[in-house]
């Protein structure tokens, strides 16, 4: 492949990842892993390590913008980050032996259906419906324990699969703990910075990363993150919720696609 085309693809994928994750959390893996493996012919494990580092960069930049707007729950973010880092460090150790299974398909399809529902009905109706069917009162009364468990599980999934857990944290904070959309996104972005960074460091230690990908796509992702997060803070909750729905659909599709990479 021509070198200039190679650089151009990395710039576009990095910028696109920053834009998407910056607007509604989620993960760079939805774009970066397929592009690195399918289009650029890179190894899957090193592509995961590269994607996690880019996720961490985006989480830090976009999370800072949400923090400046007052849309970050610091206490929960710290707990999620600490337990998420522990989960990511453990999960990253299992990446090389990670089997692909029907579970990926089940999770991916479930996320896609949920995302489509968000696009059609918005956030408000979904929150009302879920809370009318399930009583999360005890979970809300024991937030610290809930955050410890959530952080560890999401961190493990992120380190294990290379699919950043920011989108899943956002969903849980909105649907279960009734956070506002902006605060849920801001808090999950801060968590993403730490857990993706921890997972990425493990991959770097194992020499599973691409320096050119991190440098080129990483820099362009900063611009995307700034634009995306700035836009997200200017629009209302319902519109932002529909954007999250679209991101969840992409996230679900990327989980399914990873089976075949």
Secondary structure, DSSP 8 states (H G I E B T S, - for coil): --HHHHHHHHHHHHHHHHHHHHHH---THHHHHHIIIIIS---HHHHHHHHHHHHHHHHHHHHHHHHHTT---HHHHHHHHHHHHHHHHHHHTTGGG----HHHHHHHHHHHHHHHHHHHHHHHHHHHHHHHHS--HHHHHTHHHHHHHHHHHHHHHHHHHS--SHHHHHHHHHHTT---HHHHHHHHHHHHHHHHHHHHHHHHHTT---HHHHHHHHHHHHHHHHHHHHHHTTS-HHHHHHHHHHHHHHHHHHHHHHTT-
